[in-house]
């Protein structure tokens, strides 16, 4: 796979940044950003600009590691500011955990992109920690498919056989299996490759139709960009595991 993973990750950030600037708002899937925040509207532009700069830098060889670091730190700050408070307030509810896991997984993608850009020696502890954290996120994603089965199935086009419910269950199982593989290290690279393929499928069959139906749909653009970031993160995981194996 080469270093395509970190480039896909950077491209997703560019799209998300452009969408933020064009729609003059934060990513819809990360709401709500409290209106009480100082300079709420200005920060929406700053957010888009940071994503755009970090994404573009990912394509510049001498700046790639800094672009990845900017994105990892930026996404990490969103976790602390927006999602962690929800988990603390409702620790027994899966919904806030799922919301936080989404951004945590994308943050891990930034860490791995930083590693792939030469920021950290491959195979060191940060990569192993990133793999386990990403695995935990995947398990949360999979569990959410079962807990919120009706809502998950509603995203699956009814025309895809055998049924939306089947695919809600199947993709949930696949994400849990991938998470276990990452945490245990058993067939972790195969799991990363298959997870990347599955996320690409999400984009083609679930998210892309949203903007094909309405090109002015802010949520649709954000959903595609966020899914793109998850594709990039999973791809970076596969790339990092391939390089570690080659090094060994």
C-alpha distance (Angstrom), angle and dihedral (degrees) to the residues before:
residue distance angle dihedral
X1 . . .
X2 3.80 . .
X3 3.78 114.2 .
X4 3.80 95.5 -39.7
X5 3.79 90.5 113.8
X6 3.77 95.1 68.3
X7 3.80 90.6 44.7
X8 3.80 91.4 53.4
X9 3.79 87.5 47.9
X10 3.81 90.6 51.6
X11 3.80 92.7 46.1
X12 3.80 90.3 54.2
X13 3.80 89.3 53.7
X14 3.81 90.6 50.7
X15 3.80 91.3 51.9
X16 3.79 91.8 46.3
X17 3.80 91.0 48.9
X18 3.80 93.8 48.6
X19 3.81 90.8 47.2
X20 3.80 89.9 51.8
X21 3.79 92.1 51.1
X22 3.81 94.8 44.0
X23 3.81 95.6 46.3
X24 3.81 93.4 37.4
X25 3.80 91.3 -133.0
X26 3.78 144.5 93.5
X27 3.80 121.3 -94.1
X28 3.78 105.1 -67.3
X29 3.79 92.5 -138.7
X30 3.83 90.4 59.1
X31 3.78 96.6 53.4
X32 2.87 147.5 157.0
X33 3.78 99.1 64.5
X34 3.83 101.6 179.1
X35 3.79 113.0 -107.0
X36 3.81 86.5 -143.2
X37 3.80 91.1 70.4
X38 3.82 111.6 114.6
X39 3.82 111.7 -104.0
X40 3.81 89.8 5.1
X41 3.82 95.7 171.2
X42 3.80 94.5 41.1
X43 3.79 90.7 52.2
X44 3.81 89.4 56.2
X45 3.81 88.1 62.6
X46 3.80 91.9 43.4
X47 3.81 89.7 50.8
X48 3.79 91.8 52.3
X49 3.79 92.1 46.0
X50 3.82 93.0 51.3
X51 3.79 91.5 50.2
X52 3.80 90.7 48.3
X53 3.82 93.8 48.7
X54 3.81 93.2 45.8
X55 3.78 92.0 47.8
X56 3.80 95.3 47.8
X57 3.80 91.1 46.8
X58 3.81 88.5 56.7
X59 3.80 88.4 69.1
X60 3.81 95.0 50.2
X61 3.84 109.4 85.4
X62 3.80 96.3 -145.7
X63 3.81 92.7 44.0
X64 3.81 100.6 36.9
X65 3.79 96.3 101.2
X66 3.79 91.8 49.0
X67 3.77 91.2 48.6
X68 3.79 90.3 52.9
X69 3.80 90.9 46.8
X70 3.81 92.0 50.1
X71 3.80 90.7 52.4
X72 3.81 94.7 45.1
X73 3.81 91.9 50.8
X74 3.79 92.8 43.5
X75 3.81 94.2 50.7
X76 3.78 89.8 43.8
X77 3.79 91.0 55.7
X78 3.81 89.4 53.3
X79 3.79 88.5 55.4
X80 3.80 91.9 53.9
X81 3.79 95.9 41.4
X82 3.80 102.8 40.4
X83 3.78 113.1 16.0
X84 3.80 109.4 30.0
X85 3.83 92.8 62.7
X86 3.82 89.2 57.2
X87 3.79 91.8 52.4
X88 3.80 91.4 48.1
X89 3.81 91.3 49.1
X90 3.83 94.2 46.8
X91 3.82 107.8 21.8
X92 3.82 94.5 161.7
X93 3.82 95.1 52.3
X94 3.80 118.0 91.2
X95 3.83 96.6 -152.2
X96 3.83 97.0 72.8
X97 3.81 90.0 43.2
X98 3.80 90.0 53.3
X99 3.81 91.8 48.0
X100 3.80 91.1 50.9
X101 3.80 93.7 43.7
X102 3.80 91.0 57.6
X103 3.79 93.6 59.6
X104 3.82 92.7 37.4
X105 3.82 89.7 56.1
X106 3.80 90.2 50.5
X107 3.81 89.7 47.8
X108 3.81 89.1 53.4
X109 3.79 87.3 52.7
X110 3.79 88.3 58.9
X111 3.80 91.0 50.8
X112 3.79 91.1 51.0
X113 3.81 91.5 45.8
X114 3.80 87.4 53.2
X115 3.80 89.9 52.1
X116 3.80 92.4 47.5
X117 3.81 89.1 51.0
X118 3.79 90.3 58.2
X119 3.80 97.9 -97.7
X120 3.82 94.5 126.2
X121 3.78 131.5 20.8
X122 3.78 107.3 -98.0
X123 3.77 116.9 -109.3
X124 3.79 94.9 29.9
X125 3.79 124.6 132.1
X126 3.85 96.1 -91.0
X127 3.81 89.8 63.6
X128 3.78 92.6 49.6
X129 3.79 90.9 48.8
X130 3.80 90.4 48.1
X131 3.80 90.2 52.1
X132 3.80 92.2 52.5
X133 3.80 93.9 45.4
X134 3.79 90.9 49.4
X135 3.79 88.5 49.1
X136 3.80 91.5 53.5
X137 3.81 89.4 51.2
X138 3.80 91.0 52.1
X139 3.80 90.8 52.2
X140 3.80 89.6 52.2
X141 3.81 90.3 49.0
X142 3.78 90.8 51.2
X143 3.79 93.9 46.8
X144 3.80 89.5 51.8
X145 3.79 89.6 58.4
X146 3.80 88.9 61.7
X147 3.80 98.2 39.3
X148 3.81 93.0 45.3
X149 3.80 95.7 32.9
X150 3.80 96.6 144.7
X151 3.81 93.3 49.3
X152 3.82 92.2 45.5
X153 3.79 93.8 48.8
X154 3.81 89.9 50.8
X155 3.83 89.3 66.7
X156 3.82 92.2 56.8
X157 3.83 114.3 89.5
X158 3.80 108.8 -113.7
X159 3.83 90.7 -135.3
X160 3.81 92.0 69.6
X161 3.83 110.3 93.5
X162 2.92 140.9 -97.7
X163 3.84 94.6 19.5
X164 3.82 143.0 -61.7
X165 3.81 90.5 -109.2
X166 3.79 91.0 55.5
X167 3.79 91.7 53.4
X168 3.80 92.0 45.5
X169 3.81 89.2 56.3
X170 3.82 94.8 40.0
X171 3.80 96.4 50.3
X172 3.79 89.7 45.0
X173 3.79 90.8 55.3
X174 3.81 91.0 46.2
X175 3.81 92.7 53.3
X176 3.79 92.6 48.4
X177 3.81 90.3 48.3
X178 3.81 90.5 50.0
X179 3.79 90.5 49.5
X180 3.79 92.0 52.4
X181 3.81 90.2 48.0
X182 3.81 91.8 52.7
X183 3.79 94.0 47.7
X184 3.81 95.6 45.3
X185 3.80 96.1 35.8
X186 3.81 91.3 -130.3
X187 3.81 110.2 140.7
X188 3.80 87.3 -21.0
X189 3.80 96.1 155.5
X190 3.80 93.0 48.8
X191 3.80 88.0 50.1
X192 3.82 90.6 50.6
X193 3.81 92.3 50.7
X194 3.81 93.0 48.1
X195 3.79 91.8 44.8
X196 3.81 89.5 52.8
X197 3.80 90.1 51.9
X198 3.80 91.0 48.6
X199 3.81 92.4 51.2
X200 3.80 89.2 49.7
X201 3.79 86.8 53.6
X202 3.81 89.6 51.8
X203 3.77 88.2 54.6
X204 3.79 95.5 48.8
X205 3.78 99.1 43.0
X206 3.82 104.9 27.1
X207 3.80 112.8 22.6
X208 3.81 105.7 28.9
X209 3.84 93.0 57.7
X210 3.81 88.8 60.1
X211 3.80 93.3 67.2
X212 3.80 92.8 35.0
X213 3.80 86.5 59.7
X214 3.81 94.1 45.0
X215 3.79 119.7 8.8
X216 3.82 89.6 -167.8
X217 3.81 93.5 58.1
X218 3.82 106.2 122.7
X219 3.81 93.1 -168.1
X220 3.80 91.0 50.2
X221 3.80 93.3 54.0
X222 3.80 91.6 46.1
X223 3.80 92.4 47.7
X224 3.81 90.5 52.1
X225 3.81 92.1 48.1
X226 3.80 93.7 47.2
X227 3.80 90.8 48.1
X228 3.80 87.3 48.7
X229 3.79 89.5 54.1
X230 3.81 89.6 51.6
X231 3.81 89.7 49.5
X232 3.79 88.7 51.7
X233 3.80 92.2 47.0
X234 3.81 93.3 50.5
X235 3.81 89.7 44.6
X236 3.81 90.4 51.3
X237 3.80 87.8 51.5
X238 3.81 90.3 54.4
X239 3.81 91.4 46.2
X240 3.80 93.2 49.8
X241 3.80 92.5 48.3
X242 3.81 91.7 48.5
X243 3.79 91.4 52.5
X244 3.78 92.8 46.5
X245 3.80 90.0 52.5
X246 3.80 91.8 47.1
X247 3.80 90.0 49.7
X248 3.80 91.3 50.8
